[in-house]
Amino acid sequence: MYFDITPDEEFTKTEKVPGPTKEEIRALVISKMRLSDKDVVVDIGCGTGGLTVEFAKRAKNVFSVDINPDAIKTTRTNLEKLGLENKVELIQEEGFQALDQIDDFTRIMIGGSNGNLDNIIEEAYIRLPVGGRIVITSIVLETATDSVRMLKDLGAEPEVVNLCVSKGVMLERGVMMKALNPITIITARKQ
């Protein structure tokens, strides 16, 4: 099966905003989200908008949240560049507070929490409808373990995947594999 994932080089990037989430990671996150064109997605910690773009290509609409004004500006630039700005509402706010501004959603992605991970997970999971999905990406082990603990406390059965991607760099003698930072993806479906 082919995923229409936007190549990394098509994204506008800035020094002030991390990202985009690498293409291979975005492909797996999209798979774990199990999106349809009826889904409403919240993307907390949108950064450059790599995942927001992928969600907007597949979902009914997206709320993209970041506390960093440069992240909101960069995400807007990327959405406009790819013609997806009409499917996304950008919210410059801390993730937990932004949830107060969003009425209904069926999927939530947490890529950044500004130190408020437990509250965001709890509020998001409580508000998800039965069958809704939560996906959390983590580059820090503590975020992954805290996410699993919190989801289990809420009665969910989290799935945990650790992904290590290496990309080939062409050298005169051959191909050298250069590792990207590993990432842990935690997923749960509300029962």
Backbone as JSON Lines, residues from 0, in Angstrom:
{"i":0,"aa":"M","n":[0.84,-1.18,0.0],"ca":[0.0,0.0,0.0],"c":[0.89,1.24,0.0]}
{"i":1,"aa":"Y","n":[0.53,2.19,-0.82],"ca":[1.28,3.44,-0.93],"c":[0.62,4.52,-0.08]}
{"i":2,"aa":"F","n":[1.41,5.19,0.73],"ca":[0.95,6.34,1.49],"c":[1.43,7.59,0.76]}
{"i":3,"aa":"D","n":[0.54,8.51,0.53],"ca":[0.9,9.77,-0.08],"c":[1.42,10.7,1.02]}
{"i":4,"aa":"I","n":[2.69,10.54,1.36],"ca":[3.31,11.33,2.42],"c":[4.15,12.43,1.78]}
{"i":5,"aa":"T","n":[3.99,13.65,2.25],"ca":[4.74,14.78,1.73],"c":[6.22,14.62,2.05]}
{"i":6,"aa":"P","n":[7.09,14.7,1.03],"ca":[8.54,14.58,1.29],"c":[9.05,15.68,2.22]}
{"i":7,"aa":"D","n":[10.02,15.33,3.05],"ca":[10.6,16.28,4.02],"c":[11.05,17.58,3.36]}
{"i":8,"aa":"E","n":[11.66,17.47,2.18],"ca":[12.23,18.66,1.54],"c":[11.18,19.65,1.04]}
{"i":9,"aa":"E","n":[9.91,19.29,1.04],"ca":[8.86,20.22,0.6],"c":[8.41,21.17,1.71]}
{"i":10,"aa":"F","n":[8.87,20.93,2.93],"ca":[8.45,21.77,4.06],"c":[9.37,22.96,4.24]}
{"i":11,"aa":"T","n":[8.76,24.1,4.54],"ca":[9.52,25.27,4.97],"c":[9.94,25.01,6.4]}
{"i":12,"aa":"K","n":[11.21,25.28,6.71],"ca":[11.74,25.04,8.05],"c":[12.37,26.33,8.56]}
{"i":13,"aa":"T","n":[12.44,26.45,9.88],"ca":[13.13,27.6,10.48],"c":[13.99,27.09,11.62]}
{"i":14,"aa":"E","n":[14.95,27.9,12.01],"ca":[15.83,27.54,13.12],"c":[15.1,27.56,14.46]}
{"i":15,"aa":"K","n":[14.01,28.33,14.55],"ca":[13.3,28.49,15.81],"c":[12.26,27.4,16.07]}
{"i":16,"aa":"V","n":[11.99,26.55,15.06],"ca":[10.93,25.56,15.19],"c":[11.46,24.18,14.79]}
{"i":17,"aa":"P","n":[11.35,23.19,15.67],"ca":[11.82,21.86,15.3],"c":[10.92,21.21,14.26]}
{"i":18,"aa":"G","n":[11.51,20.35,13.42],"ca":[10.71,19.59,12.47],"c":[11.13,19.84,11.05]}
{"i":19,"aa":"P","n":[10.39,19.28,10.14],"ca":[9.15,18.55,10.38],"c":[9.44,17.15,10.91]}
{"i":20,"aa":"T","n":[8.42,16.54,11.48],"ca":[8.52,15.12,11.84],"c":[8.91,14.39,10.56]}
{"i":21,"aa":"K","n":[9.92,13.54,10.64],"ca":[10.45,12.89,9.44],"c":[9.39,12.06,8.73]}
{"i":22,"aa":"E","n":[9.54,11.99,7.42],"ca":[8.58,11.33,6.53],"c":[8.21,9.92,6.99]}
{"i":23,"aa":"E","n":[9.2,9.13,7.38],"ca":[8.94,7.74,7.8],"c":[8.13,7.69,9.09]}
{"i":24,"aa":"I","n":[8.38,8.63,9.98],"ca":[7.63,8.71,11.24],"c":[6.19,9.13,10.94]}
{"i":25,"aa":"R","n":[6.04,10.12,10.06],"ca":[4.69,10.58,9.7],"c":[3.88,9.44,9.1]}
{"i":26,"aa":"A","n":[4.5,8.61,8.29],"ca":[3.79,7.48,7.68],"c":[3.26,6.53,8.75]}
{"i":27,"aa":"L","n":[4.07,6.23,9.76],"ca":[3.63,5.33,10.82],"c":[2.55,5.98,11.69]}
{"i":28,"aa":"V","n":[2.72,7.26,12.0],"ca":[1.7,7.95,12.8],"c":[0.37,7.95,12.06]}
{"i":29,"aa":"I","n":[0.38,8.22,10.77],"ca":[-0.86,8.2,9.98],"c":[-1.5,6.81,10.05]}
{"i":30,"aa":"S","n":[-0.69,5.78,9.95],"ca":[-1.21,4.42,10.05],"c":[-1.84,4.17,11.41]}
{"i":31,"aa":"K","n":[-1.19,4.59,12.47],"ca":[-1.69,4.38,13.84],"c":[-2.94,5.22,14.12]}
{"i":32,"aa":"M","n":[-3.1,6.36,13.46],"ca":[-4.27,7.21,13.66],"c":[-5.53,6.58,13.05]}
{"i":33,"aa":"R","n":[-5.35,5.81,12.0],"ca":[-6.5,5.19,11.3],"c":[-7.56,6.23,10.95]}
{"i":34,"aa":"L","n":[-7.12,7.22,10.19],"ca":[-7.97,8.36,9.84],"c":[-8.95,8.05,8.72]}
{"i":35,"aa":"S","n":[-10.1,8.73,8.8],"ca":[-11.04,8.73,7.68],"c":[-11.39,10.18,7.39]}
{"i":36,"aa":"D","n":[-12.12,10.4,6.31],"ca":[-12.51,11.77,5.96],"c":[-13.62,12.32,6.85]}
{"i":37,"aa":"K","n":[-14.04,11.54,7.84],"ca":[-15.05,12.01,8.81],"c":[-14.41,12.45,10.13]}
{"i":38,"aa":"D","n":[-13.11,12.19,10.3],"ca":[-12.44,12.47,11.56],"c":[-12.09,13.94,11.73]}
{"i":39,"aa":"V","n":[-12.16,14.38,12.98],"ca":[-11.69,15.7,13.39],"c":[-10.48,15.46,14.28]}
{"i":40,"aa":"V","n":[-9.36,16.05,13.9],"ca":[-8.08,15.79,14.56],"c":[-7.59,17.02,15.31]}
{"i":41,"aa":"V","n":[-7.03,16.79,16.49],"ca":[-6.32,17.83,17.23],"c":[-4.84,17.45,17.21]}
{"i":42,"aa":"D","n":[-3.99,18.38,16.78],"ca":[-2.54,18.17,16.74],"c":[-1.9,19.14,17.72]}
{"i":43,"aa":"I","n":[-1.54,18.62,18.91],"ca":[-0.94,19.46,19.95],"c":[0.58,19.41,19.85]}
{"i":44,"aa":"G","n":[1.18,20.58,19.73],"ca":[2.63,20.67,19.54],"c":[2.96,20.5,18.07]}
{"i":45,"aa":"C","n":[2.34,21.31,17.22],"ca":[2.42,21.1,15.77],"c":[3.78,21.4,15.16]}
{"i":46,"aa":"G","n":[4.62,22.2,15.8],"ca":[5.94,22.5,15.24],"c":[5.83,23.12,13.86]}
{"i":47,"aa":"T","n":[6.49,22.53,12.86],"ca":[6.45,23.06,11.49],"c":[5.19,22.63,10.74]}
{"i":48,"aa":"G","n":[4.4,21.76,11.35],"ca":[3.15,21.34,10.72],"c":[3.25,20.08,9.88]}
{"i":49,"aa":"G","n":[4.32,19.31,10.04],"ca":[4.48,18.08,9.26],"c":[3.3,17.14,9.41]}
{"i":50,"aa":"L","n":[2.91,16.86,10.64],"ca":[1.77,15.97,10.86],"c":[0.45,16.67,10.56]}
{"i":51,"aa":"T","n":[0.36,17.95,10.86],"ca":[-0.86,18.71,10.53],"c":[-1.17,18.59,9.05]}
{"i":52,"aa":"V","n":[-0.16,18.72,8.21],"ca":[-0.33,18.58,6.75],"c":[-0.9,17.21,6.41]}
{"i":53,"aa":"E","n":[-0.33,16.16,6.99],"ca":[-0.79,14.8,6.68],"c":[-2.23,14.58,7.17]}
{"i":54,"aa":"F","n":[-2.54,15.11,8.34],"ca":[-3.91,14.98,8.86],"c":[-4.88,15.73,7.95]}
{"i":55,"aa":"A","n":[-4.51,16.94,7.53],"ca":[-5.39,17.76,6.68],"c":[-5.66,17.09,5.34]}
{"i":56,"aa":"K","n":[-4.73,16.32,4.84],"ca":[-4.92,15.62,3.57],"c":[-5.94,14.48,3.7]}
{"i":57,"aa":"R","n":[-6.21,14.03,4.92],"ca":[-7.03,12.83,5.12],"c":[-8.29,13.04,5.94]}
{"i":58,"aa":"A","n":[-8.28,13.96,6.87],"ca":[-9.38,14.12,7.83],"c":[-10.37,15.19,7.38]}
{"i":59,"aa":"K","n":[-11.5,15.25,8.06],"ca":[-12.52,16.27,7.78],"c":[-11.95,17.66,8.07]}
{"i":60,"aa":"N","n":[-11.39,17.83,9.26],"ca":[-10.69,19.07,9.6],"c":[-9.75,18.83,10.78]}
{"i":61,"aa":"V","n":[-8.88,19.82,10.99],"ca":[-7.79,19.7,11.96],"c":[-7.69,20.98,12.79]}
{"i":62,"aa":"F","n":[-7.46,20.8,14.08],"ca":[-7.1,21.91,14.96],"c":[-5.62,21.72,15.28]}
{"i":63,"aa":"S","n":[-4.8,22.67,14.88],"ca":[-3.36,22.57,15.06],"c":[-2.93,23.57,16.13]}
{"i":64,"aa":"V","n":[-2.29,23.05,17.18],"ca":[-2.01,23.84,18.38],"c":[-0.52,23.91,18.66]}
{"i":65,"aa":"D","n":[-0.04,25.1,18.99],"ca":[1.32,25.26,19.49],"c":[1.38,26.56,20.27]}
{"i":66,"aa":"I","n":[2.15,26.55,21.34],"ca":[2.32,27.76,22.15],"c":[3.3,28.74,21.51]}
{"i":67,"aa":"N","n":[4.15,28.22,20.63],"ca":[5.21,28.99,19.98],"c":[4.64,29.74,18.76]}
{"i":68,"aa":"P","n":[4.66,31.08,18.77],"ca":[4.12,31.81,17.62],"c":[4.87,31.51,16.32]}
{"i":69,"aa":"D","n":[6.17,31.2,16.41],"ca":[6.93,30.85,15.21],"c":[6.46,29.52,14.63]}
{"i":70,"aa":"A","n":[6.03,28.59,15.49],"ca":[5.51,27.31,15.02],"c":[4.19,27.52,14.28]}
{"i":71,"aa":"I","n":[3.32,28.35,14.83],"ca":[2.04,28.63,14.17],"c":[2.29,29.28,12.81]}
{"i":72,"aa":"K","n":[3.21,30.23,12.76],"ca":[3.54,30.91,11.49],"c":[4.11,29.91,10.48]}
{"i":73,"aa":"T","n":[5.0,29.04,10.91],"ca":[5.62,28.08,10.0],"c":[4.6,27.05,9.52]}
{"i":74,"aa":"T","n":[3.74,26.59,10.43],"ca":[2.68,25.65,10.04],"c":[1.77,26.31,9.01]}
{"i":75,"aa":"R","n":[1.39,27.56,9.24],"ca":[0.54,28.28,8.29],"c":[1.21,28.35,6.91]}
{"i":76,"aa":"T","n":[2.5,28.67,6.9],"ca":[3.25,28.75,5.64],"c":[3.2,27.41,4.91]}
{"i":77,"aa":"N","n":[3.41,26.32,5.64],"ca":[3.41,24.99,5.01],"c":[2.03,24.59,4.51]}
{"i":78,"aa":"L","n":[1.01,24.93,5.27],"ca":[-0.36,24.62,4.83],"c":[-0.7,25.4,3.56]}
{"i":79,"aa":"E","n":[-0.34,26.68,3.52],"ca":[-0.61,27.51,2.34],"c":[0.17,27.0,1.13]}
{"i":80,"aa":"K","n":[1.4,26.63,1.35],"ca":[2.26,26.11,0.27],"c":[1.65,24.87,-0.37]}
{"i":81,"aa":"L","n":[0.97,24.05,0.45],"ca":[0.4,22.79,-0.04],"c":[-1.11,22.88,-0.28]}
{"i":82,"aa":"G","n":[-1.69,24.09,-0.15],"ca":[-3.11,24.3,-0.44],"c":[-4.06,23.65,0.55]}
{"i":83,"aa":"L","n":[-3.66,23.55,1.82],"ca":[-4.47,22.86,2.83],"c":[-4.96,23.79,3.95]}
{"i":84,"aa":"E","n":[-4.74,25.09,3.8],"ca":[-5.06,26.02,4.89],"c":[-6.55,26.06,5.26]}
{"i":85,"aa":"N","n":[-7.43,25.73,4.34],"ca":[-8.87,25.79,4.61],"c":[-9.38,24.64,5.49]}
{"i":86,"aa":"K","n":[-8.56,23.61,5.68],"ca":[-8.99,22.47,6.48],"c":[-8.45,22.52,7.91]}
{"i":87,"aa":"V","n":[-7.7,23.57,8.24],"ca":[-7.02,23.62,9.53],"c":[-7.3,24.93,10.25]}
{"i":88,"aa":"E","n":[-7.62,24.83,11.54],"ca":[-7.71,26.0,12.4],"c":[-6.46,26.01,13.28]}
{"i":89,"aa":"L","n":[-5.69,27.07,13.2],"ca":[-4.47,27.21,14.0],"c":[-4.79,27.9,15.32]}
{"i":90,"aa":"I","n":[-4.28,27.33,16.4],"ca":[-4.52,27.88,17.73],"c":[-3.18,28.07,18.44]}
{"i":91,"aa":"Q","n":[-2.83,29.33,18.71],"ca":[-1.6,29.61,19.46],"c":[-1.95,29.64,20.94]}
{"i":92,"aa":"E","n":[-1.66,28.52,21.6],"ca":[-2.06,28.37,23.0],"c":[-1.34,27.16,23.56]}
{"i":93,"aa":"E","n":[-1.23,27.09,24.86],"ca":[-0.74,25.88,25.52],"c":[-1.77,24.78,25.27]}
{"i":94,"aa":"G","n":[-1.3,23.55,25.07],"ca":[-2.16,22.44,24.65],"c":[-3.37,22.18,25.52]}
{"i":95,"aa":"F","n":[-3.18,22.14,26.82],"ca":[-4.29,21.86,27.73],"c":[-5.35,22.95,27.64]}
{"i":96,"aa":"Q","n":[-4.92,24.2,27.6],"ca":[-5.86,25.32,27.5],"c":[-6.56,25.35,26.15]}
{"i":97,"aa":"A","n":[-5.85,24.96,25.11],"ca":[-6.44,24.95,23.76],"c":[-7.6,23.96,23.67]}
{"i":98,"aa":"L","n":[-7.54,22.87,24.42],"ca":[-8.63,21.88,24.38],"c":[-9.97,22.5,24.78]}
{"i":99,"aa":"D","n":[-9.94,23.53,25.62],"ca":[-11.17,24.24,26.01],"c":[-11.84,24.93,24.83]}
{"i":100,"aa":"Q","n":[-11.07,25.23,23.78],"ca":[-11.59,25.94,22.62],"c":[-12.11,25.0,21.53]}
{"i":101,"aa":"I","n":[-11.98,23.71,21.74],"ca":[-12.34,22.72,20.72],"c":[-13.48,21.87,21.25]}
{"i":102,"aa":"D","n":[-14.59,21.87,20.52],"ca":[-15.77,21.17,21.01],"c":[-15.67,19.65,20.85]}
{"i":103,"aa":"D","n":[-15.56,19.16,19.65],"ca":[-15.58,17.72,19.41],"c":[-14.42,17.31,18.52]}
{"i":104,"aa":"F","n":[-13.81,16.19,18.86],"ca":[-12.76,15.63,18.03],"c":[-12.78,14.12,18.19]}
{"i":105,"aa":"T","n":[-12.25,13.43,17.18],"ca":[-12.23,11.96,17.2],"c":[-10.83,11.39,17.27]}
{"i":106,"aa":"R","n":[-9.84,12.22,17.01],"ca":[-8.44,11.8,17.04],"c":[-7.64,12.92,17.67]}
{"i":107,"aa":"I","n":[-6.61,12.54,18.44],"ca":[-5.71,13.56,18.99],"c":[-4.28,13.06,18.92]}
{"i":108,"aa":"M","n":[-3.41,13.97,18.51],"ca":[-1.98,13.72,18.4],"c":[-1.29,14.66,19.39]}
{"i":109,"aa":"I","n":[-0.45,14.08,20.25],"ca":[0.31,14.9,21.2],"c":[1.78,14.74,20.87]}
{"i":110,"aa":"G","n":[2.35,15.8,20.32],"ca":[3.77,15.79,19.97],"c":[4.58,16.71,20.86]}
{"i":111,"aa":"G","n":[3.9,17.49,21.66],"ca":[4.55,18.39,22.61],"c":[3.54,18.76,23.67]}
{"i":112,"aa":"S","n":[4.0,18.88,24.91],"ca":[3.04,19.12,26.0],"c":[3.41,20.31,26.88]}
{"i":113,"aa":"N","n":[4.56,20.9,26.66],"ca":[4.99,22.05,27.47],"c":[4.96,21.72,28.97]}
{"i":114,"aa":"G","n":[5.28,20.45,29.31],"ca":[5.33,20.03,30.71],"c":[3.98,19.71,31.31]}
{"i":115,"aa":"N","n":[2.94,19.63,30.5],"ca":[1.59,19.42,31.01],"c":[0.98,18.13,30.45]}
{"i":116,"aa":"L","n":[1.82,17.12,30.25],"ca":[1.42,15.9,29.57],"c":[0.26,15.18,30.24]}
{"i":117,"aa":"D","n":[0.33,14.95,31.55],"ca":[-0.73,14.2,32.23],"c":[-2.09,14.87,32.06]}
{"i":118,"aa":"N","n":[-2.15,16.18,32.23],"ca":[-3.42,16.89,32.1],"c":[-3.96,16.83,30.68]}
{"i":119,"aa":"I","n":[-3.07,16.96,29.69],"ca":[-3.51,16.9,28.3],"c":[-4.05,15.51,27.98]}
{"i":120,"aa":"I","n":[-3.32,14.47,28.37],"ca":[-3.77,13.1,28.09],"c":[-5.12,12.84,28.77]}
{"i":121,"aa":"E","n":[-5.23,13.21,30.04],"ca":[-6.48,12.94,30.76],"c":[-7.66,13.66,30.11]}
{"i":122,"aa":"E","n":[-7.53,14.94,29.85],"ca":[-8.62,15.71,29.25],"c":[-8.96,15.18,27.86]}
{"i":123,"aa":"A","n":[-7.95,14.9,27.07],"ca":[-8.18,14.39,25.71],"c":[-8.87,13.04,25.73]}
{"i":124,"aa":"Y","n":[-8.41,12.14,26.57],"ca":[-8.97,10.79,26.61],"c":[-10.41,10.81,27.11]}
{"i":125,"aa":"I","n":[-10.69,11.62,28.12],"ca":[-12.06,11.73,28.64],"c":[-13.0,12.25,27.55]}
{"i":126,"aa":"R","n":[-12.53,13.19,26.76],"ca":[-13.39,13.83,25.75],"c":[-13.48,13.05,24.44]}
{"i":127,"aa":"L","n":[-12.57,12.11,24.23],"ca":[-12.65,11.3,23.01],"c":[-13.93,10.46,23.02]}
{"i":128,"aa":"P","n":[-14.57,10.3,21.88],"ca":[-15.71,9.38,21.83],"c":[-15.19,7.93,21.85]}
{"i":129,"aa":"V","n":[-16.06,7.0,22.18],"ca":[-15.68,5.58,22.1],"c":[-15.23,5.3,20.67]}
{"i":130,"aa":"G","n":[-14.11,4.64,20.53],"ca":[-13.53,4.37,19.21],"c":[-12.53,5.43,18.78]}
{"i":131,"aa":"G","n":[-12.5,6.57,19.49],"ca":[-11.53,7.61,19.17],"c":[-10.11,7.15,19.49]}
{"i":132,"aa":"R","n":[-9.14,7.8,18.89],"ca":[-7.75,7.38,19.07],"c":[-6.88,8.53,19.55]}
{"i":133,"aa":"I","n":[-5.91,8.17,20.4],"ca":[-4.9,9.11,20.88],"c":[-3.54,8.56,20.48]}
{"i":134,"aa":"V","n":[-2.7,9.43,19.93],"ca":[-1.34,9.05,19.54],"c":[-0.4,10.06,20.18]}
{"i":135,"aa":"I","n":[0.65,9.55,20.81],"ca":[1.65,10.4,21.46],"c":[3.01,10.02,20.91]}
{"i":136,"aa":"T","n":[3.77,11.0,20.44],"ca":[5.14,10.72,20.0],"c":[6.1,11.26,21.04]}
{"i":137,"aa":"S","n":[7.18,10.53,21.22],"ca":[8.12,10.9,22.28],"c":[9.56,10.64,21.84]}
{"i":138,"aa":"I","n":[10.39,11.64,22.04],"ca":[11.83,11.44,21.84],"c":[12.53,11.24,23.18]}
{"i":139,"aa":"V","n":[11.79,11.45,24.28],"ca":[12.33,11.3,25.63],"c":[11.67,10.09,26.28]}
{"i":140,"aa":"L","n":[12.45,9.2,26.87],"ca":[11.9,7.98,27.48],"c":[10.87,8.28,28.56]}
{"i":141,"aa":"E","n":[11.11,9.32,29.34],"ca":[10.18,9.65,30.43],"c":[8.8,10.02,29.89]}
{"i":142,"aa":"T","n":[8.75,10.71,28.77],"ca":[7.46,11.04,28.16],"c":[6.73,9.77,27.76]}
{"i":143,"aa":"A","n":[7.45,8.82,27.19],"ca":[6.84,7.55,26.79],"c":[6.31,6.79,28.0]}
{"i":144,"aa":"T","n":[7.12,6.67,29.05],"ca":[6.67,5.91,30.23],"c":[5.53,6.63,30.95]}
{"i":145,"aa":"D","n":[5.6,7.96,31.03],"ca":[4.5,8.72,31.64],"c":[3.21,8.55,30.84]}
{"i":146,"aa":"S","n":[3.32,8.55,29.52],"ca":[2.14,8.39,28.66],"c":[1.5,7.02,28.86]}
{"i":147,"aa":"V","n":[2.31,5.98,28.89],"ca":[1.79,4.62,29.09],"c":[1.1,4.52,30.44]}
{"i":148,"aa":"R","n":[1.76,5.03,31.49],"ca":[1.18,5.0,32.84],"c":[-0.16,5.72,32.88]}
{"i":149,"aa":"M","n":[-0.19,6.91,32.3],"ca":[-1.41,7.72,32.34],"c":[-2.54,7.03,31.58]}
{"i":150,"aa":"L","n":[-2.26,6.5,30.41],"ca":[-3.29,5.82,29.63],"c":[-3.81,4.58,30.35]}
{"i":151,"aa":"K","n":[-2.92,3.84,30.98],"ca":[-3.36,2.67,31.74],"c":[-4.23,3.09,32.93]}
{"i":152,"aa":"D","n":[-3.86,4.18,33.59],"ca":[-4.67,4.69,34.71],"c":[-6.07,5.08,34.25]}
{"i":153,"aa":"L","n":[-6.2,5.48,32.99],"ca":[-7.49,5.88,32.43],"c":[-8.28,4.68,31.89]}
{"i":154,"aa":"G","n":[-7.69,3.48,31.99],"ca":[-8.38,2.27,31.55],"c":[-8.1,1.89,30.11]}
{"i":155,"aa":"A","n":[-7.16,2.56,29.46],"ca":[-6.81,2.24,28.08],"c":[-5.78,1.11,28.03]}
{"i":156,"aa":"E","n":[-5.66,0.52,26.86],"ca":[-4.64,-0.51,26.62],"c":[-3.67,0.05,25.58]}
{"i":157,"aa":"P","n":[-2.64,0.75,26.05],"ca":[-1.73,1.4,25.09],"c":[-0.86,0.41,24.32]}
{"i":158,"aa":"E","n":[-0.6,0.77,23.08],"ca":[0.36,0.06,22.24],"c":[1.6,0.96,22.16]}
{"i":159,"aa":"V","n":[2.77,0.35,22.26],"ca":[4.01,1.12,22.24],"c":[4.91,0.59,21.13]}
{"i":160,"aa":"V","n":[5.37,1.5,20.27],"ca":[6.28,1.15,19.18],"c":[7.47,2.09,19.27]}
{"i":161,"aa":"N","n":[8.68,1.53,19.2],"ca":[9.87,2.35,19.13],"c":[10.44,2.2,17.73]}
{"i":162,"aa":"L","n":[10.67,3.32,17.08],"ca":[11.1,3.31,15.69],"c":[12.49,3.93,15.57]}
{"i":163,"aa":"C","n":[13.38,3.19,14.95],"ca":[14.73,3.69,14.67],"c":[14.91,3.65,13.16]}
{"i":164,"aa":"V","n":[15.08,4.82,12.57],"ca":[15.2,4.94,11.12],"c":[16.62,5.37,10.78]}
{"i":165,"aa":"S","n":[17.19,4.72,9.79],"ca":[18.48,5.14,9.24],"c":[18.29,5.45,7.77]}
{"i":166,"aa":"K","n":[18.94,6.52,7.32],"ca":[18.83,6.92,5.92],"c":[20.21,6.82,5.28]}
{"i":167,"aa":"G","n":[20.2,6.38,4.03],"ca":[21.46,6.23,3.3],"c":[22.02,7.56,2.84]}
{"i":168,"aa":"V","n":[23.31,7.73,3.07],"ca":[24.05,8.9,2.59],"c":[25.05,8.39,1.57]}
{"i":169,"aa":"M","n":[25.01,8.95,0.36],"ca":[25.89,8.49,-0.71],"c":[27.31,9.0,-0.49]}
{"i":170,"aa":"L","n":[28.23,8.07,-0.42],"ca":[29.65,8.39,-0.33],"c":[30.32,7.92,-1.61]}
{"i":171,"aa":"E","n":[31.54,8.33,-1.83],"ca":[32.25,7.9,-3.03],"c":[32.37,6.37,-3.06]}
{"i":172,"aa":"R","n":[32.6,5.76,-1.91],"ca":[32.83,4.32,-1.83],"c":[31.55,3.5,-1.78]}
{"i":173,"aa":"G","n":[30.44,4.12,-1.36],"ca":[29.2,3.38,-1.22],"c":[28.17,4.18,-0.43]}
{"i":174,"aa":"V","n":[27.28,3.46,0.22],"ca":[26.2,4.08,0.98],"c":[26.45,3.9,2.48]}
{"i":175,"aa":"M","n":[26.49,5.02,3.2],"ca":[26.64,4.96,4.65],"c":[25.26,5.21,5.26]}
{"i":176,"aa":"M","n":[24.86,4.35,6.18],"ca":[23.57,4.54,6.84],"c":[23.76,5.48,8.03]}
{"i":177,"aa":"K","n":[22.97,6.56,8.04],"ca":[23.04,7.55,9.09],"c":[21.74,7.49,9.89]}
{"i":178,"aa":"A","n":[21.86,7.21,11.19],"ca":[20.68,7.03,12.05],"c":[20.05,8.37,12.43]}
{"i":179,"aa":"L","n":[18.73,8.39,12.4],"ca":[17.97,9.51,12.94],"c":[17.69,9.21,14.41]}
{"i":180,"aa":"N","n":[17.28,10.2,15.16],"ca":[16.94,9.95,16.56],"c":[15.79,8.96,16.65]}
{"i":181,"aa":"P","n":[15.87,7.98,17.55],"ca":[14.74,7.06,17.72],"c":[13.54,7.8,18.3]}
{"i":182,"aa":"I","n":[12.37,7.29,18.0],"ca":[11.14,7.89,18.49],"c":[10.2,6.8,18.98]}
{"i":183,"aa":"T","n":[9.51,7.06,20.07],"ca":[8.53,6.12,20.6],"c":[7.14,6.67,20.28]}
{"i":184,"aa":"I","n":[6.27,5.78,19.79],"ca":[4.91,6.16,19.44],"c":[3.96,5.34,20.33]}
{"i":185,"aa":"I","n":[3.16,6.03,21.11],"ca":[2.21,5.38,22.01],"c":[0.82,5.65,21.45]}
{"i":186,"aa":"T","n":[0.04,4.59,21.32],"ca":[-1.29,4.7,20.73],"c":[-2.3,4.01,21.63]}
{"i":187,"aa":"A","n":[-3.5,4.58,21.7],"ca":[-4.6,3.92,22.42],"c":[-5.91,4.27,21.74]}
{"i":188,"aa":"R","n":[-6.81,3.31,21.75],"ca":[-8.17,3.48,21.24],"c":[-9.09,3.51,22.45]}
{"i":189,"aa":"K","n":[-9.99,4.5,22.5],"ca":[-10.9,4.57,23.64],"c":[-11.93,3.47,23.53]}
{"i":190,"aa":"Q","n":[-12.04,2.69,24.61],"ca":[-12.99,1.57,24.64],"c":[-14.36,2.02,25.1]}
